[in-house]
Amino acid sequence: MTVVGEIPIETGREAERPLRPVVNASDLPSVVYGSRVVTWWGTVGFMLAEAATLSACLVAYYYVLRNYESWPPLRTPPPDLFVPTISLVVLILSLVPCYLFARAAKRLDKPATVRWMWAAVVMMLIATGLRLMEFSSLNVRWDANAYASVAWAVVFAHFTLLLADTLETLLFAVVMQTREPTRYYSGVAEDAFYSYFMVAVWIPCYVTVYLVPRWV
Amino acid sequence: MSARPLPAEHTGESDPKSIESVHGRLEHVWRNGPGLWGWLTSVNHKSIALRSIITAFAFFALAGVEAALMRAQLARPESSLIGPDRYNQLFTVHGSTMMFLFAVPMVQSVALYFVPIMIGTRNVAFPRLNAFGYWVYLIGGVLLYAALFTNTGPDQGWFSYVPLAGPEFSPGKRVDIWAQMITFTEIAAIVAAIEVIVTVFKQRAPGMSLNRVPLFVWAMVVMSFMVLVAMPYVATASMMLAMDRLIATQFFNYAEGGDALLWQHLFWFFAHPEVYIIFIPGLGMVSSIVATFSRRPVFGYTAIVLSTVSIGFLSFGLWVHHMFATPLPQTGQSFFTAASAMIAIPTGVTIFCWIATIWSGRPRFDTPMLYVVGFIALFTIGGLSGLFLSAVPVDLQLTDTFFLPGHIHYVLLGGMVFPLFGALHYWFPKVTGRMMSERLGKVSFWLLFVGVNVTFFPQLLLGAAGMPRRVYTYLADTGWGGLNLTSSIGAGLLAVGLLVLVVNIARSLAAGPPAGADPWGGETLEWAVSSPAPDYNFAYIPIVHGRSALWADTGDLDAVSGLREDRREVLQTTMLDAEPDSRHEHPDPTIVPLLAALATGVTLIWGIFDPIGFAVGGALTFLALGAWGWPQKTKPNTHEIVEVPK
């Protein structure tokens, strides 16, 4: 064994290091919530990647915008506002049941969790249906010109997030209704957390696709 | 710590018999299933990372063969060994393979193998997602090579510039296959990045506060965050390219208001950080090797961590220096020149810290350390050749010449492959339980080191002489024959060096001397366990008392007991201080990740030919994910302790 500074350093060792238990972890909880649980951090990771994806679509939108004298291009009508705005309102309102089922999940209150989850699923399904109608509210086909392509790209990219979140909430609702595994309560709370993100990132997309063509 | 201490009779020296029974029970719970089914259903981080490393090496070998074919073609002027179309496929697939199927998966796999052991946990945070990532990567790689072998290999260059890659100039499915290969590998990369980040943030051994995390692990965390921000850009861009080709969107079509430069911006906003995504893990590997072989902790821990983080940030501000030959505003050019120069500061700090470590330690120059020295030399030449390119007027002269391949190979072979080979020699004993031959190791090092210089220095000169890149031949009276022949001879040296390395690996696997737990006297936790590490890594979770976990405690290691031994349970700790916080049960082996990956494969491959594939495949993927999310069978004696938040 040699010593460098204060630290003695061995040159090699055949056997593994013996481990001496001094702390017992058996009393630690197995179901925790929020940033204490790995799924919360995993969700944050996916949020980062998805926000980057949406930002790439928005970058493309504003980059292409510079190529045009008028936006939307000549002979292309601006998008309708009615359906997209209703859809935005439904999306924002769907966060209320999301908040309520997350709160119920943290109390392990099965009836309230399941009830609010189904309410959220119904509202998100409505939002998904409205989103499908939004594509026709764009008033232009994706292949008409670059304006149409970037507008479709933004709406479609977010549509995949909305669809994924809706299906995930649906799946969780079925599991909680039929099985109710205790450890899923924390995942249910994360599901609401993801919905907050999904709705929040839609707002700059909505402004870009539906309002910017009326402003510039 | 919040957990209660053991009763007095359980502390102190462990009874060897009882520790053996602990090992036995954990072995039973954590091992893979038997046979092929066990292989397909494994969720063990070491099994999956190892197969991913082997897969990445296989792609490295294929890309090496492509390089050898190209060098054979260019060895003399007007050679007719390979025609122009085949040559285009070769350089495109070579570059795409090295970037997307070798470099990134390789550094991530090394992370997924060693990060959990180094931070003292039993598996990655999401074992099934980890398996899913590997399968998706494999399908993407097989897709590219199935295309190449059926003469449908992409032929537009690895950065796929439009309009060349657009529907007008690249009809057929070649570019679509490239674009979809990108999607596969980006899914895999993002998944692996999340694994690394969450595992490091939530599953560190008690006592391993953030300021004690090994430098290797820091490097992998920074790389992973970069992956999360950069990869979605190329995935989005390649999806737009695929849509331009499949359903006639107009993203890059100038005639309809689209923009070819948009592609370049989106692509390089990914691809410049990509260089650092590949290089920063190399820094981490070098830090591990330098500490062990200098026999002292790395000098300037905090400086290196901050440098690594700042390299990560700065690398996102450099992408436009790949576009100096496009009509950019001059202010933009100046900004990106300055930013390019600025990244030299943290890189320099890191290199000076290593030199200080070697200088003040007692270095021994075993093969891994030789690769570190080789890395510093080659990366310096790579960096200096980059200086030429950062000057806009010189760049205009050198763009699209052979100077570029020369530069990028110095940077990537020096910055990534040499640290990787050092890491291979360093960790081979841990992974296999056997030592590699030092003699063969040194022979292959010198062959590779000389080979890199003989291959790529002539390419820098050829570029300066005006030889364009990506041409399948040249005329004799250009005078480029001699340098090209030299470069091809260098490629031969590289091939021989790699062959010696392969022989060394094969011989060591079969008959290398047993390594023992810790052949080098390492400082980090992977050297505390047997070689190879057991399926559960640690019988008890070690408690860390310093930055150099094994050098701070020279005798027995304090540890945490109380995790269940009848199911797969891991300890979660707090993010900053790594105090024990909760227990988390991990899933048993399952086929579901493979099914989900196959469904993803159907989606993306069918989608190349018909948009309906996205719908059908998407539905299949949802079904697979449903099976994934469905609760596994409840085991007996499950007793959840729920901590209800206030």
Interface residues (C-beta under 8 A of the other chain):
Chain A: M1 T2 V4 G5 I7 P8 I9 E10 T11 G12 R13 E14 A15 E16 R17 P18 L19 R20 P21 V22 V23 N24 A25 S26 D27 L28 P29 S30 V31 V32 Y33 G34 S35 R36 V37 V38 W41 G42 G45 F46 L48 A49 E50 A52 T53 A56 C57 V59 A60 Y63 V64 N67 Y68 P73 K106 R107 L108 W142 D143 A144 N145 A146 Y147 A148 S149 V150 W152 A153 A157 L167 E168 L171 F172 V175 R179 P181 T182 R183 Y184 Y185
Chain B: M1 S2 A3 R4 P5 L6 H10 T11 G12 E13 S14 I19 A125 F126 L129 I190 A193 I194 I197 V198 F201 K202 Q203 P206 F225 L228 V229 A230 M231 P232 Y233 A235 T236 A237 M240 M243 I247 A248 T249 Q250 F251 N253 E256 G257 G258 D259 L262 H265 L266 R295 R296 P297 G361 R362 G516 A517 D518 P519 W520 G521 E523 W527 A528 V529 S530 F538 A539 Y540 I541 P542 I543 S548 L550 W551 A552 T554 G555 D556 L557 D558 A559 V560 S561 G562 L563 R564 L571 Q572 T574 M575 P580 D581 S582 R583 H584 E585 F622 L625 G626 G629 W630 P631 T634 E640 I641 V642 E643 V644 P645
